[in-house]
Amino acid sequence: MAYEKFIPKTTKPSRPKATIRPSGLISFDAQAVEDFGLFDATHAVLFFDRSKKRIGVKILKNGDEEGAVPLTRRRRSVSLKAPGFFDQFSISLPAPKRLDVSFDEGEGLISIGITSVRRRPGRPRRARN
């Protein structure tokens, strides 16, 4: 019997991902940290596009901008906790959700598409002054 050579299939590089948890924690995986330079950042500002159902994350080197949320670094990931953001925009998750992440060049934001996440029914909450 003749030997057959094994040649492993080449794997394409993984796409950057973010995990959103019901507690309001957004975690970026190692690929996102590397691709978007998140390890150098200390804070982020969150945005929401209702029409496209996308979360925008603006990365900051300091926390001077209004609405800045501190980033937490783990071994290979970076995360931020913002439960108020999810309450304000009526976004709820029954379980953690892993989503693709991209960079929106036009806006200068890291973009997380949440089209698969349902919004809570009812009227949106009014902003408090």
Backbone bond lengths (Angstrom), bond angles and torsions (degrees), N, CA, C in turn:
res aa  C-N    CA-C-N  psi(-1)  N-CA   C-N-CA  omega(-1)  CA-C   N-CA-C  phi
1 M - - - 1.448 - - 1.526 108.30 -
2 A 1.302 116.89 135.75 1.467 122.30 -177.75 1.527 110.01 -88.43
3 Y 1.302 114.42 145.66 1.467 119.81 176.96 1.524 110.30 -77.44
4 E 1.330 114.60 145.52 1.461 119.99 174.72 1.513 108.37 -113.16
5 K 1.280 116.18 135.97 1.455 121.67 -177.84 1.525 109.75 -79.28
6 F 1.331 115.07 134.71 1.467 120.84 176.35 1.527 108.26 -94.78
7 I 1.305 116.68 125.55 1.456 122.28 175.93 1.520 106.65 -121.99
8 P 1.362 117.23 112.13 1.463 119.64 -178.62 1.523 111.53 -62.91
9 K 1.302 114.95 143.98 1.459 119.96 176.90 1.514 108.94 -69.20
10 T 1.308 115.39 138.88 1.464 118.82 177.94 1.517 108.30 -76.83
11 T 1.292 114.39 132.81 1.466 119.01 179.48 1.513 108.54 -99.13
12 K 1.291 115.37 135.55 1.458 118.18 177.28 1.521 108.67 -75.52
13 P 1.314 117.19 153.05 1.463 119.55 -178.59 1.531 110.58 -59.12
14 S 1.299 115.24 144.73 1.463 119.07 -178.87 1.527 110.14 -70.01
15 R 1.304 114.80 150.43 1.461 120.41 177.79 1.512 108.86 -84.84
16 P 1.329 117.22 145.71 1.467 119.06 177.72 1.525 110.75 -62.03
17 K 1.323 115.41 141.33 1.471 121.50 -177.75 1.517 110.10 -130.88
18 A 1.313 114.51 157.23 1.463 122.38 171.34 1.514 107.15 -130.07
19 T 1.319 115.83 143.74 1.455 121.16 175.30 1.518 107.68 -111.86
20 I 1.325 115.86 127.93 1.462 121.15 177.59 1.521 106.95 -110.07
21 R 1.312 116.26 127.62 1.466 121.77 -178.37 1.529 110.13 -106.29
22 P 1.326 117.84 154.25 1.463 121.26 179.65 1.533 113.65 -57.86
23 S 1.325 117.82 -23.65 1.464 121.48 -179.80 1.521 113.08 -74.91
24 G 1.341 117.61 -8.42 1.459 121.09 -178.87 1.517 112.99 98.26
25 L 1.316 118.07 15.41 1.457 122.86 179.59 1.526 109.20 -93.23
26 I 1.336 116.40 129.79 1.462 122.53 174.03 1.521 106.52 -112.52
27 S 1.330 117.43 120.76 1.469 122.69 -179.95 1.516 109.61 -116.74
28 F 1.315 116.24 133.95 1.453 122.05 176.40 1.526 108.56 -103.06
29 D 1.326 117.33 133.49 1.467 120.92 -178.72 1.527 111.05 -75.62
30 A 1.334 115.54 176.86 1.464 121.78 -176.10 1.524 112.02 -59.91
31 Q 1.325 117.23 -37.23 1.469 120.05 179.77 1.525 111.10 -66.02
32 A 1.323 118.58 -40.56 1.461 122.14 177.45 1.527 110.77 -66.47
33 V 1.338 116.73 -40.31 1.461 121.17 178.60 1.520 109.63 -59.67
34 E 1.325 116.22 -44.03 1.467 121.17 -179.27 1.529 111.31 -69.60
35 D 1.322 117.91 -48.50 1.464 121.91 -175.59 1.529 113.37 -65.55
36 F 1.327 117.63 -36.01 1.458 120.97 -173.71 1.527 113.65 -107.09
37 G 1.328 118.06 5.34 1.465 121.56 177.17 1.516 113.14 64.26
38 L 1.311 117.47 38.91 1.466 121.28 -175.80 1.519 113.92 -74.42
39 F 1.329 117.42 -20.38 1.458 118.09 -175.92 1.525 112.26 -70.45
40 D 1.336 117.25 -21.49 1.466 121.34 178.19 1.529 112.49 -85.15
41 A 1.315 117.37 -15.26 1.470 121.38 -175.77 1.525 111.47 -83.23
42 T 1.343 115.42 153.75 1.462 120.31 178.09 1.526 112.18 -114.83
43 H 1.338 117.22 -26.63 1.465 122.14 -176.60 1.534 110.10 -140.35
44 A 1.330 115.33 168.49 1.461 122.11 176.34 1.522 108.79 -146.97
45 V 1.322 115.52 153.54 1.461 122.38 173.70 1.522 106.34 -117.59
46 L 1.333 116.86 134.99 1.463 122.07 -177.19 1.527 111.52 -100.79
47 F 1.331 115.51 144.29 1.457 123.56 176.90 1.528 107.67 -133.24
48 F 1.348 116.59 158.94 1.456 120.08 177.38 1.516 109.44 -136.75
49 D 1.318 117.88 130.28 1.456 124.45 175.86 1.520 106.82 -104.19
50 R 1.331 116.19 103.86 1.471 121.18 -176.50 1.523 112.40 -63.98
51 S 1.326 117.37 -39.54 1.465 119.97 -175.63 1.530 112.18 -67.89
52 K 1.325 117.87 -38.50 1.468 120.97 -178.83 1.522 113.06 -99.08
53 K 1.343 116.72 -3.35 1.470 122.81 -177.62 1.529 110.42 51.06
54 R 1.333 114.49 61.83 1.447 121.81 -179.93 1.525 109.63 -132.28
55 I 1.330 115.53 139.41 1.457 121.80 173.12 1.514 106.63 -96.63
56 G 1.332 116.39 131.32 1.455 121.98 176.54 1.520 108.84 -108.08
57 V 1.326 116.55 136.62 1.457 121.87 -179.76 1.521 107.96 -123.56
58 K 1.324 115.90 116.47 1.463 121.47 177.09 1.525 107.52 -97.27
59 I 1.311 116.43 120.89 1.461 122.39 -177.04 1.524 109.73 -87.88
60 L 1.339 115.99 135.67 1.465 122.13 -178.06 1.526 110.96 -124.85
61 K 1.322 115.67 150.76 1.470 121.31 176.40 1.527 111.12 -87.22
62 N 1.348 117.28 -13.99 1.471 121.30 176.48 1.526 108.44 -147.49
63 G 1.313 117.13 172.20 1.462 121.30 -175.59 1.514 113.97 -100.58
64 D 1.335 117.95 29.98 1.464 121.11 -175.31 1.525 113.60 -76.92
65 E 1.312 118.63 -24.52 1.465 120.83 -176.11 1.527 110.85 -76.98
66 E 1.333 115.65 144.39 1.464 120.84 179.75 1.530 109.85 -61.81
67 G 1.324 116.94 134.95 1.456 122.63 179.41 1.513 114.19 85.19
68 A 1.325 117.93 6.99 1.471 121.11 -178.53 1.524 110.73 -67.64
69 V 1.323 115.56 134.21 1.462 123.51 179.57 1.533 107.05 -112.79
70 P 1.335 118.58 132.61 1.472 119.20 -179.63 1.531 112.38 -68.49
71 L 1.328 115.05 144.96 1.455 121.77 176.44 1.520 109.56 -96.09
72 T 1.313 116.08 145.03 1.454 122.72 177.61 1.521 108.12 -113.25
73 R 1.325 116.34 130.89 1.459 121.01 179.48 1.516 110.48 -101.57
74 R 1.292 116.02 136.19 1.461 123.55 171.45 1.525 106.00 -113.32
75 R 1.285 116.96 -168.01 1.468 119.78 -178.29 1.519 112.79 -53.18
76 R 1.325 115.94 -57.24 1.464 119.14 -176.76 1.520 112.70 -125.74
77 S 1.312 117.91 6.21 1.461 120.20 -177.59 1.519 110.64 -128.29
78 V 1.325 114.40 163.78 1.458 122.04 176.73 1.522 106.73 -130.17
79 S 1.334 117.09 139.06 1.466 119.70 -178.63 1.518 111.06 -139.59
80 L 1.320 114.54 164.86 1.462 121.65 174.86 1.509 108.55 -142.98
81 K 1.324 116.24 148.08 1.459 121.00 -178.26 1.522 108.41 -114.45
82 A 1.332 116.17 120.82 1.459 121.51 -177.89 1.523 111.42 -146.31
83 P 1.344 118.33 66.03 1.469 119.17 -179.54 1.529 112.58 -62.69
84 G 1.327 117.54 -29.91 1.463 120.68 178.31 1.518 112.97 -62.51
85 F 1.315 116.86 -33.19 1.465 122.14 177.58 1.526 109.92 -61.68
86 F 1.327 116.63 -46.60 1.466 120.95 -178.85 1.524 111.18 -68.87
87 D 1.323 118.13 -34.09 1.464 121.22 175.59 1.522 111.07 -66.75
88 Q 1.329 116.67 -45.90 1.469 120.74 -177.04 1.524 112.05 -60.44
89 F 1.328 117.26 -37.77 1.457 120.46 -177.34 1.530 112.76 -102.38
90 S 1.323 117.68 14.16 1.471 124.11 175.85 1.522 112.99 53.16
91 I 1.319 116.13 44.97 1.459 121.49 177.69 1.526 107.42 -102.93
92 S 1.330 116.43 122.66 1.465 119.41 179.23 1.521 109.78 -130.68
93 L 1.310 114.45 145.23 1.451 121.11 179.47 1.524 108.99 -126.76
94 P 1.330 118.67 130.23 1.459 119.69 176.90 1.536 111.65 -76.97
95 A 1.342 116.15 -23.61 1.471 121.33 -178.26 1.529 108.37 -150.02
96 P 1.318 118.13 162.34 1.467 120.03 177.54 1.528 111.23 -57.16
97 K 1.310 116.75 144.54 1.467 122.22 -177.53 1.526 108.68 -129.10
98 R 1.322 117.69 128.91 1.456 123.48 179.00 1.534 108.05 -100.87
99 L 1.335 116.31 121.90 1.460 121.44 -172.34 1.530 111.34 -128.76
100 D 1.342 115.74 154.09 1.460 121.30 176.31 1.525 110.27 -71.70
101 V 1.333 114.81 148.87 1.459 122.14 -179.49 1.520 107.96 -124.93
102 S 1.339 116.56 141.61 1.467 121.07 176.28 1.521 108.44 -139.78
103 F 1.320 115.97 171.57 1.458 120.14 178.11 1.511 108.35 -109.44
104 D 1.328 117.07 124.39 1.458 123.34 178.80 1.521 107.70 -90.30
105 E 1.331 115.88 101.33 1.470 121.55 -176.66 1.531 111.82 -61.34
106 G 1.322 117.59 -39.54 1.465 121.88 -177.59 1.523 112.63 -62.14
107 E 1.319 116.48 -40.81 1.458 121.39 -178.10 1.529 112.57 -95.32
108 G 1.326 116.85 -18.66 1.463 120.31 -177.18 1.520 112.68 72.53
109 L 1.342 116.26 32.84 1.459 122.10 -176.96 1.521 110.98 -124.60
110 I 1.317 115.84 150.11 1.456 120.63 167.12 1.522 105.67 -77.08
111 S 1.304 117.31 131.32 1.462 121.88 -172.32 1.532 110.88 -115.86
112 I 1.337 115.53 130.42 1.463 122.28 177.61 1.530 107.36 -120.17
113 G 1.321 116.78 114.45 1.461 120.92 178.92 1.516 110.59 -79.57
114 I 1.330 116.97 126.21 1.468 120.63 -179.12 1.526 110.84 -119.48
115 T 1.324 116.70 34.95 1.464 119.49 -179.13 1.521 112.06 -62.55
116 S 1.320 117.44 -24.89 1.465 120.37 -179.71 1.530 112.71 -85.22
117 V 1.328 117.25 -4.54 1.464 121.85 -179.67 1.523 108.32 -96.46
118 R 1.330 116.43 131.17 1.461 120.54 -179.86 1.514 110.65 -84.19
119 R 1.323 115.86 144.92 1.457 120.16 174.83 1.513 108.22 -91.97
120 R 1.341 115.61 151.32 1.461 120.05 178.45 1.521 109.70 -65.55
121 P 1.325 116.85 142.51 1.461 119.22 178.23 1.523 110.59 -72.97
122 G 1.317 114.55 162.34 1.460 119.43 177.26 1.512 111.86 106.01
123 R 1.310 114.04 176.47 1.456 119.48 -178.90 1.523 110.07 -73.98
124 P 1.331 116.40 145.24 1.469 118.04 176.68 1.520 110.58 -69.65
125 R 1.313 116.31 149.83 1.449 121.29 179.27 1.514 110.50 -68.84
126 R 1.335 114.57 146.58 1.463 119.44 175.86 1.511 109.58 -80.00
127 A 1.318 114.91 145.41 1.471 118.79 177.44 1.525 108.98 -72.29
128 R 1.319 114.96 136.63 1.462 120.23 177.87 1.504 110.31 -87.99
129 N 1.310 116.22 142.23 1.473 119.95 178.65 1.490 110.83 -94.31
